[in-house]
Amino acid sequence: MDANTSQKNPEQRLRDLQHFGEEGGVIPAIDLAATSTFLNPKDMEKTFSGEKEGCYLYSRHSNPTVNMFSSKVAALENTESALGVSSGMAAIACSIEQLMPNGGEIISSMTVYGGTYALFKNIFPKQNIKTHFVDINDLKAIESKINSNTKILYAETISNPLLNLSDIKSLSGLAKKHGLTLIIDNTFAPFLVTPAELGADVVVHSCTKFISGASDMIAGVICSSQKFISSLIDVNTGTVMLKGPIMDARLAHELYLRLDHLSLRVKAHSEAALYFAQSLEKNNIPVIYPGLKSHPQHQEYKQKLNPGFGYGAMVALQIESADKAMKLAQKLQNEKFGLYAVSLGFSRTLMTVPAITTSSEISEDDQKTMKLSKGLLRLSIGYVGNNEILFERFLKAYRQVIG
């Protein structure tokens, strides 16, 4: 692998970034200090006035351990910089509020996480921020909504929960044409897709999901240019600095260590999910999975995914009603196939019925428009256990509940 190839490989970029601890430790130490000493008092004054950068002032402003974690995610996403924050929702909210201090308009994919939809529809209007929800791959529909107040295009790399792939490159071209900022939520697709390489200006993650991998913490990250990341922690105007959704140093250290095996986990998730989806299809069970030729965007996925990491962990089943989907999930939980719980990216399979849970914030009309059926069962396929045994458990439960 030559230098140019390794620079394009997210796994190699992560491997090549190394921080050392005190006395040469192979992992960095945790810096828990809430505040830092200035040997020259004038430097503190200059930091507050914006004349001096790069100083540790106060952990709400910056922290060495959080910065090391952030630099690792920046390497993963191939951006100049990154900033760890307290949650994925904090990453989304702070990014948008930083870009729209005086309000304006967003054009967003209609098919987004329910919490994101609710933030855009119910909270942001109070801040003079209006959102237009559209089919994000309908470029004409997007362009018809653009006006002088439009500031942001927003999409998920792989939509939650319908698993549609956004055409980030085309969205970037449209954003540049109209002077907009393109924000991409890449929570579903770490390693699978590198949005910045396709033209995204800001990339956000809920680190609670795949980056954590253990469903044991809440965290988020914002990846972008050094200029934008610096603006977020500006002592006078930074939304992260002034609203305070900072990442704790202990979590940053734990996530830093987990990033080294994230690629292995993503590959294992993808392998298990592909086996499961193929087995469903062989048994004539309706399934949505990008790794199957039956997925309408399968060829597009093949062309745009980074090679070697598969098609991800997320699978969706079309069940005839929410009631039957819940009964199936309960049976599957009893059979120790998976767990009925929100979230994703865990080592074990997690299941939910989005229309009445994680996407319940989305209006009935919009659910119909985006073709989210009440009985859609979303599964985040884990990688622990024997694939054949787990599918046998699934098939037994499915036949008992669905027939």
C-alpha positions in Angstrom: 0.0 0.0 0.0 1.6 3.3 -1.1 1.3 6.6 0.8 -1.5 7.9 -1.3 -3.6 4.7 -0.9 -3.0 4.6 2.9 -4.1 8.2 3.2 -7.5 7.2 1.6 -7.9 4.2 3.9 -9.7 5.1 7.2 -8.3 2.0 9.0 -4.7 3.0 8.2 -5.3 6.6 9.1 -6.4 5.5 12.5 -3.6 3.1 12.9 -1.0 5.7 12.1 -2.2 8.2 14.7 -0.6 7.5 18.0 -0.5 9.5 21.3 1.7 8.5 24.2 1.2 8.6 27.9 3.5 9.9 30.5 6.9 8.1 30.7 6.3 6.7 27.2 3.1 4.8 27.9 1.6 3.2 24.8 -1.8 4.8 25.6 -2.3 8.4 26.7 -3.1 9.3 30.3 -6.5 10.8 31.3 -6.2 14.5 32.1 -9.1 15.2 34.5 -8.2 18.8 35.3 -11.2 21.2 35.1 -8.9 24.2 34.8 -5.3 24.9 33.7 -2.5 27.1 35.0 -1.2 30.0 32.9 2.4 30.8 33.8 2.0 34.2 32.2 -1.2 35.9 33.2 -1.2 37.9 30.0 -1.7 34.7 28.0 -5.0 34.1 29.8 -6.1 37.6 28.9 -5.1 37.0 25.3 -7.0 33.7 25.2 -10.2 35.3 26.4 -9.8 38.1 23.9 -9.2 35.7 21.1 -5.7 36.9 20.4 -4.1 33.6 21.5 -5.2 30.0 20.5 -4.0 26.6 21.5 -4.0 27.2 25.3 -5.8 24.9 27.8 -8.0 27.3 29.7 -11.0 25.4 31.2 -12.3 21.9 30.2 -15.5 23.4 28.8 -13.2 25.2 26.3 -10.8 22.3 25.7 -9.3 19.3 27.4 -6.2 17.3 26.3 -7.9 13.9 26.5 -11.0 15.1 24.6 -8.7 16.6 22.0 -6.8 13.3 21.5 -10.0 11.4 21.0 -11.3 14.2 18.7 -8.1 14.0 16.6 -8.6 10.3 16.2 -12.1 10.7 14.9 -10.9 13.4 12.6 -8.4 10.9 11.2 -11.3 8.4 10.7 -13.4 10.9 8.9 -10.5 12.6 7.1 -11.3 16.1 8.3 -9.0 18.8 9.5 -10.4 18.7 13.0 -13.1 17.3 15.3 -14.7 18.0 18.7 -16.1 15.5 21.1 -19.4 16.5 22.8 -21.9 15.1 25.2 -24.3 13.4 22.8 -25.1 13.0 19.1 -28.0 15.4 19.5 -25.6 18.0 21.0 -23.4 17.5 17.9 -26.3 18.2 15.6 -27.8 21.1 17.6 -24.6 22.9 18.3 -23.4 22.6 14.7 -26.6 24.1 13.3 -26.9 26.8 15.9 -23.3 27.9 15.3 -24.0 28.1 11.6 -27.3 29.9 12.0 -26.9 32.4 14.9 -29.6 34.7 13.5 -32.0 31.9 12.2 -32.7 30.9 8.7 -33.8 27.8 6.9 -32.6 24.2 6.7 -33.5 21.7 3.9 -33.4 18.2 5.5 -34.0 14.7 4.5 -37.5 13.6 5.5 -36.1 10.2 6.5 -34.0 11.0 9.6 -33.9 9.9 13.2 -37.0 10.8 15.1 -35.1 12.9 17.6 -33.5 14.9 14.8 -36.9 15.4 13.2 -38.4 16.7 16.5 -35.5 19.0 17.1 -35.9 20.5 13.6 -39.7 20.7 13.7 -40.5 21.5 17.4 -37.5 23.3 18.9 -35.7 25.2 16.1 -38.7 27.2 15.1 -38.5 28.9 18.5 -35.0 30.1 17.4 -36.2 31.4 14.1 -34.9 28.3 12.3 -37.3 26.8 9.8 -36.9 23.3 8.2 -38.2 22.0 4.9 -38.3 18.1 4.8 -37.8 16.6 1.4 -36.8 13.4 -0.4 -33.0 14.1 0.0 -32.2 12.4 -3.3 -34.6 14.5 -5.3 -32.3 17.3 -6.3 -35.1 19.2 -8.0 -37.2 19.1 -4.9 -34.3 20.4 -2.9 -33.5 23.2 -5.3 -37.1 24.3 -5.4 -36.9 25.0 -1.6 -33.7 27.0 -1.7 -34.1 30.7 -1.1 -32.0 33.6 0.3 -32.7 32.4 3.9 -31.5 28.8 3.3 -28.2 28.1 5.1 -27.9 24.3 5.5 -28.5 21.0 3.7 -28.9 18.1 6.2 -28.9 14.3 5.6 -28.0 11.0 7.1 -25.5 8.9 5.1 -27.8 5.9 5.5 -31.3 6.9 6.5 -32.8 5.8 9.8 -34.7 3.4 9.6 -35.3 2.8 5.8 -31.6 2.4 4.9 -31.6 4.7 1.9 -28.2 5.9 0.8 -27.8 9.7 0.4 -26.0 10.9 -2.7 -23.6 13.1 -0.8 -21.5 14.0 -3.8 -24.5 15.5 -5.6 -25.7 17.2 -2.4 -22.3 18.7 -2.0 -22.4 20.1 -5.6 -25.8 21.6 -4.9 -24.6 23.1 -1.6 -21.6 24.7 -3.2 -23.7 26.1 -6.0 -25.9 27.9 -3.6 -23.4 28.7 -0.8 -24.9 26.3 1.7 -23.3 24.1 4.4 -23.8 20.4 4.0 -24.1 18.5 7.3 -24.1 14.7 7.2 -24.9 12.4 10.1 -22.6 9.4 9.7 -23.7 7.5 12.8 -24.9 4.4 10.7 -21.8 4.3 8.6 -18.4 4.7 10.4 -15.8 3.2 8.0 -18.4 2.4 5.5 -18.5 5.9 4.0 -16.3 8.9 4.4 -18.6 11.9 3.8 -15.9 14.6 3.9 -14.3 12.9 0.9 -17.6 13.2 -1.0 -17.9 16.9 -0.1 -19.6 17.1 3.3 -18.7 20.2 5.2 -19.6 18.9 8.7 -19.9 15.3 9.8 -21.6 14.3 13.0 -21.8 11.0 14.9 -23.7 9.7 17.9 -20.7 8.0 19.5 -23.3 6.2 21.7 -23.7 3.7 18.8 -21.0 2.0 16.8 -18.1 4.1 18.1 -18.8 3.0 21.7 -20.1 -0.4 20.7 -21.1 -1.3 24.2 -24.3 0.7 24.8 -22.7 2.0 28.0 -22.3 5.7 27.4 -23.8 8.8 25.7 -21.5 10.9 23.5 -21.2 12.6 20.2 -18.6 14.2 17.9 -18.5 17.0 15.3 -15.9 16.7 12.4 -15.1 19.6 10.2 -12.5 22.2 9.2 -10.2 23.6 11.9 -11.9 27.0 11.5 -15.4 25.6 12.2 -14.3 23.5 15.2 -12.5 26.5 16.6 -15.6 28.6 16.3 -17.6 26.1 18.4 -15.3 26.7 21.4 -14.9 30.5 21.0 -15.2 32.0 24.4 -17.6 34.7 23.2 -19.6 33.0 20.4 -19.0 29.3 20.5 -22.2 27.2 21.1 -20.3 24.3 22.7 -18.3 26.6 24.9 -21.3 28.7 26.0 -24.0 26.0 26.1 -21.7 23.6 27.7 -22.4 20.1 26.2 -18.8 19.0 26.5 -17.5 15.5 26.5 -16.1 14.2 29.8 -12.4 13.3 29.8 -13.1 9.8 31.2 -15.5 9.0 28.3 -13.1 10.5 25.8 -10.3 8.2 27.0 -12.5 5.1 26.9 -13.7 6.0 23.4 -10.2 6.7 22.2 -9.2 3.1 23.1 -12.3 1.7 21.4 -11.5 3.4 18.1 -8.6 1.0 17.4 -11.0 -2.0 17.1 -13.9 -0.2 15.6 -13.0 -1.4 12.1 -13.0 -5.0 13.3 -16.4 -4.5 14.9 -17.9 -2.9 11.8 -16.6 -5.8 9.6 -18.1 -8.3 12.1 -21.4 -6.5 12.2 -21.5 -6.5 8.4 -20.7 -10.2 8.1 -23.4 -11.2 10.6 -26.0 -8.9 9.0 -25.3 -10.1 5.5 -25.7 -13.8 6.6 -28.9 -12.9 8.4 -30.3 -10.9 5.4 -29.4 -13.6 2.9 -31.0 -16.3 5.1 -34.2 -14.2 5.3 -34.3 -13.9 1.5 -33.8 -17.6 1.0 -36.8 -18.2 3.3 -38.9 -15.7 1.3 -39.1 -13.3 4.2 -39.4 -9.6 3.1 -36.1 -7.9 4.1 -34.4 -4.5 3.4 -30.6 -4.8 3.4 -28.2 -2.9 1.2 -26.0 -5.9 0.7 -28.7 -7.8 -1.1 -29.1 -7.4 -4.9 -32.8 -6.9 -4.2 -32.1 -3.6 -2.5 -33.0 -0.8 -5.0 -29.7 1.0 -4.3 -27.5 -2.1 -4.1 -25.3 -1.0 -7.0 -25.0 2.5 -5.7 -23.9 1.2 -2.3 -21.3 -1.0 -4.1 -19.9 2.0 -5.9 -19.8 4.4 -2.9 -18.9 2.3 0.1 -15.3 2.1 1.2 -14.1 -1.4 0.2 -13.6 -4.1 2.9 -16.1 -3.1 5.5 -19.3 -4.7 4.2 -22.8 -3.1 4.1 -23.2 -2.4 7.8 -25.3 -3.8 10.7 -28.7 -2.4 10.0 -31.5 -4.6 8.6 -35.2 -3.9 8.4 -38.2 -6.3 8.0 -41.6 -5.5 6.7 -44.2 -7.0 9.1 -47.9 -6.4 8.4 -48.6 -4.4 11.6 -46.9 -2.8 14.6 -48.7 -5.2 16.9 -47.3 -8.3 15.1 -43.9 -6.7 14.8 -43.8 -6.2 18.6 -45.1 -9.7 19.2 -42.3 -11.0 17.0 -39.7 -8.9 18.8 -40.9 -10.1 22.2 -40.7 -13.8 21.0 -37.3 -13.2 19.6 -36.2 -11.7 22.9 -37.6 -14.7 24.8 -35.7 -17.0 22.4 -32.5 -15.1 23.1 -32.1 -13.9 19.5 -31.9 -10.3 20.5 -33.0 -7.5 22.7 -36.0 -5.2 22.3 -34.3 -1.9 22.9 -33.7 1.4 21.2 -30.2 2.3 19.9 -27.8 0.3 17.7 -24.2 -0.7 17.3 -24.2 -3.1 20.3 -22.4 -6.4 20.3 -25.8 -8.1 20.5 -28.8 -7.6 18.2 -31.1 -4.8 19.1 -34.7 -4.5 17.8 -37.3 -1.8 17.7 -40.5 -0.8 15.8 -39.5 2.7 14.6 -43.0 4.0 13.6 -44.2 3.8 17.2 -40.8 4.3 19.0 -37.7 6.0 17.6 -39.5 7.6 14.7 -42.8 8.3 16.6 -42.0 12.0 16.6 -42.5 12.0 12.9 -46.1 13.0 12.0 -48.4 10.3 10.5 -48.6 12.2 7.2 -44.8 12.4 7.0 -44.4 8.7 7.9 -46.7 7.9 5.0 -44.8 10.2 2.6 -41.5 8.6 3.6 -43.1 5.1 3.2 -42.4 4.2 6.8 -44.9 1.4 7.6 -46.2 0.8 11.1 -44.9 -2.8 11.0 -41.3 -2.1 10.0 -39.0 -3.9 12.4 -35.5 -2.4 12.6 -32.7 -4.6 13.7 -29.1 -3.7 14.5 -27.4 -7.0 14.0 -24.8 -7.9 16.6 -21.8 -10.1 16.1 -21.8 -12.2 19.2 -22.9 -15.9 18.8 -23.2 -18.4 16.1 -24.9 -17.0 13.0 -26.6 -20.3 12.1 -28.0 -20.9 15.6 -29.2 -17.4 15.9 -31.0 -17.6 12.5 -32.6 -20.9 13.6 -34.0 -19.1 16.6 -35.3 -16.3 14.5 -37.0 -18.6 12.0 -38.7 -20.6 14.8 -40.0 -17.4 16.4 -41.1 -15.9 13.0 -43.0 -19.0 12.0 -44.8 -19.1 15.4 -45.8 -15.4 15.3 -46.2 -14.6 11.6 -46.7 -18.0 10.1 
